[in-house]
Amino acid sequence: MERDPGSGDRDAKINLIWGRAMISLRSKLVLAILLVLPLCAAASWAQKQMGTEADKAAIKKSVAAWSGAWNRHDALATAMRYEADGDFSSMTAVDSHGRKELEEHYKTIFGGFLKNAQRKDTVRSIRFLTPDIASVDVDFEVTGALAPDGSVAPVRKGLLTLILTKRDGDWPITIYHEQSW
């Protein structure tokens, strides 16, 4: 196979172009890595800033305040532990939205089948979704509730899943869902 006399120049040009392209590609790759690393470090730092011990303690205090109001059968105080537009849904598909509906709901149940009931709530886990939003799992046990026939119902145990939102250092309930076992 005969070689074109001008092919040496052409090969040199191709090698020069490929060499520049590779340098350009390498430069872009290095630049991309240098730009991404600080972002990863910042995200990692931000994640570490979520879930301080003070926030966890404040969340447990908020759950305890809600539980205390519930055990006193204080409908207003129980409703006030929610955000103004908080949502509640029970295992029996009863739902309430906003403090006014929540207060009415609690007045109804505290005047009826839960009038002598007491609850014990234990925070199982806290997961921070953002620095100001946490998902909280709470094991609960309710005693003294009345069955439909007026007799004392068996102990009810279950799980509350709460979403709490930090407001001025407090952690009111934004969303409340319960299930029993």
BELFENMO-V475515 format. One record per pair of residues at least 12 apart in sequence whose C-alpha atoms are under 10 Angstrom apart, sorted by the first residue. I is the first residue (numbers start at 0). J is the second residue. If there is no record, write none. Layout:
BEGIN
I & J
I & J
END
This chain:
BEGIN
45 & 129
45 & 130
46 & 127
46 & 128
46 & 129
46 & 130
47 & 130
48 & 129
48 & 130
49 & 126
49 & 127
49 & 128
49 & 129
49 & 130
49 & 131
49 & 132
49 & 133
50 & 125
50 & 126
50 & 127
50 & 128
50 & 129
50 & 130
50 & 131
50 & 132
50 & 133
51 & 127
51 & 130
53 & 168
54 & 125
54 & 127
54 & 130
54 & 131
54 & 133
54 & 165
54 & 168
54 & 169
54 & 170
55 & 124
55 & 125
55 & 126
55 & 127
55 & 133
55 & 135
55 & 170
57 & 165
57 & 168
57 & 169
57 & 170
58 & 122
58 & 125
58 & 133
58 & 135
58 & 163
58 & 164
58 & 165
58 & 168
58 & 169
58 & 170
58 & 171
58 & 172
59 & 120
59 & 121
59 & 122
59 & 125
59 & 135
59 & 137
59 & 170
60 & 169
60 & 170
61 & 80
61 & 81
61 & 163
61 & 169
61 & 170
61 & 171
61 & 172
62 & 80
62 & 120
62 & 121
62 & 122
62 & 135
62 & 137
62 & 161
62 & 163
62 & 170
62 & 171
62 & 172
63 & 119
63 & 120
63 & 121
63 & 122
64 & 76
64 & 77
64 & 80
64 & 171
65 & 77
65 & 78
65 & 79
65 & 80
65 & 81
65 & 120
65 & 171
65 & 172
66 & 80
66 & 117
66 & 118
66 & 119
66 & 120
66 & 121
66 & 139
67 & 117
67 & 118
67 & 119
67 & 120
68 & 80
69 & 105
69 & 109
69 & 113
69 & 116
69 & 117
69 & 118
70 & 109
70 & 113
70 & 114
70 & 115
70 & 116
70 & 117
70 & 118
70 & 119
70 & 141
71 & 109
71 & 114
71 & 115
71 & 116
71 & 117
72 & 105
72 & 106
72 & 108
72 & 109
72 & 110
72 & 113
72 & 114
72 & 115
72 & 116
72 & 117
73 & 102
73 & 105
73 & 106
73 & 109
74 & 98
74 & 101
74 & 102
74 & 103
74 & 104
74 & 105
74 & 106
74 & 107
74 & 108
74 & 109
74 & 110
75 & 98
75 & 99
75 & 101
75 & 102
75 & 103
75 & 105
75 & 106
76 & 102
76 & 105
77 & 98
77 & 101
77 & 102
77 & 105
77 & 106
78 & 97
78 & 98
78 & 99
78 & 100
78 & 101
78 & 102
78 & 103
78 & 104
78 & 105
78 & 106
78 & 171
78 & 172
79 & 97
79 & 98
79 & 99
79 & 101
79 & 102
79 & 171
79 & 172
80 & 98
80 & 169
80 & 170
80 & 171
80 & 172
80 & 173
81 & 96
81 & 97
81 & 98
81 & 101
81 & 163
81 & 164
81 & 170
81 & 171
81 & 172
81 & 173
81 & 174
81 & 175
82 & 96
82 & 97
82 & 98
82 & 163
82 & 164
82 & 165
82 & 166
82 & 170
82 & 171
82 & 172
82 & 173
82 & 174
83 & 96
83 & 97
83 & 98
83 & 99
83 & 101
83 & 171
83 & 172
83 & 173
84 & 96
84 & 97
84 & 98
84 & 99
84 & 100
84 & 101
84 & 172
84 & 173
84 & 174
85 & 97
85 & 98
85 & 100
85 & 101
85 & 162
85 & 163
85 & 171
85 & 172
85 & 173
85 & 174
85 & 175
86 & 98
86 & 100
86 & 101
86 & 161
86 & 162
86 & 172
86 & 173
86 & 174
86 & 175
86 & 176
87 & 100
87 & 101
87 & 104
87 & 161
87 & 172
87 & 173
87 & 174
87 & 175
87 & 176
87 & 177
88 & 174
88 & 175
88 & 176
88 & 177
88 & 178
89 & 159
89 & 175
89 & 176
89 & 177
89 & 178
89 & 179
90 & 157
90 & 159
90 & 176
90 & 177
90 & 178
90 & 179
91 & 177
91 & 178
91 & 179
92 & 176
92 & 177
94 & 175
94 & 176
95 & 175
96 & 173
96 & 174
97 & 173
108 & 144
109 & 144
111 & 144
111 & 145
111 & 149
112 & 143
112 & 144
112 & 145
112 & 146
112 & 147
112 & 149
112 & 150
112 & 151
112 & 152
113 & 141
113 & 142
113 & 143
113 & 144
113 & 145
113 & 146
114 & 143
114 & 144
114 & 145
115 & 142
115 & 143
115 & 144
115 & 145
115 & 151
116 & 141
116 & 142
116 & 143
116 & 144
116 & 145
116 & 151
116 & 152
116 & 154
117 & 140
117 & 141
117 & 142
117 & 143
117 & 144
118 & 139
118 & 140
118 & 141
118 & 142
118 & 143
118 & 144
118 & 154
118 & 155
118 & 156
119 & 137
119 & 138
119 & 139
119 & 140
119 & 141
119 & 142
119 & 156
120 & 136
120 & 137
120 & 138
120 & 139
120 & 140
120 & 141
120 & 156
120 & 157
120 & 158
120 & 159
121 & 136
121 & 137
121 & 138
121 & 139
121 & 140
121 & 158
121 & 159
122 & 135
122 & 136
122 & 137
122 & 138
122 & 139
122 & 158
122 & 159
123 & 135
123 & 136
123 & 137
123 & 138
123 & 139
123 & 158
123 & 159
124 & 136
124 & 137
124 & 138
124 & 160
125 & 137
125 & 161
125 & 162
125 & 163
126 & 162
127 & 162
127 & 163
127 & 164
128 & 162
128 & 164
129 & 164
129 & 165
130 & 164
130 & 165
131 & 163
131 & 164
131 & 165
131 & 166
131 & 168
131 & 170
132 & 162
132 & 163
132 & 164
132 & 165
132 & 166
132 & 170
132 & 173
133 & 161
133 & 162
133 & 163
133 & 164
133 & 165
133 & 170
133 & 172
133 & 173
134 & 160
134 & 161
134 & 162
134 & 163
134 & 164
134 & 172
134 & 173
134 & 174
135 & 159
135 & 160
135 & 161
135 & 162
135 & 163
135 & 172
135 & 175
136 & 158
136 & 159
136 & 160
136 & 161
136 & 162
136 & 176
136 & 177
137 & 157
137 & 158
137 & 159
137 & 160
137 & 161
137 & 177
138 & 156
138 & 157
138 & 158
138 & 159
138 & 160
138 & 177
138 & 178
138 & 179
139 & 155
139 & 156
139 & 157
139 & 158
139 & 159
139 & 177
139 & 178
139 & 179
140 & 154
140 & 155
140 & 156
140 & 157
140 & 158
140 & 179
141 & 153
141 & 154
141 & 155
141 & 156
141 & 157
142 & 154
142 & 155
142 & 156
143 & 155
155 & 178
155 & 179
155 & 180
156 & 178
156 & 179
156 & 180
157 & 177
157 & 178
157 & 179
157 & 180
158 & 176
158 & 177
158 & 178
158 & 179
158 & 180
159 & 175
159 & 176
159 & 177
159 & 178
159 & 179
160 & 174
160 & 175
160 & 176
160 & 177
160 & 178
161 & 173
161 & 174
161 & 175
161 & 176
161 & 177
162 & 174
162 & 175
162 & 176
163 & 175
END
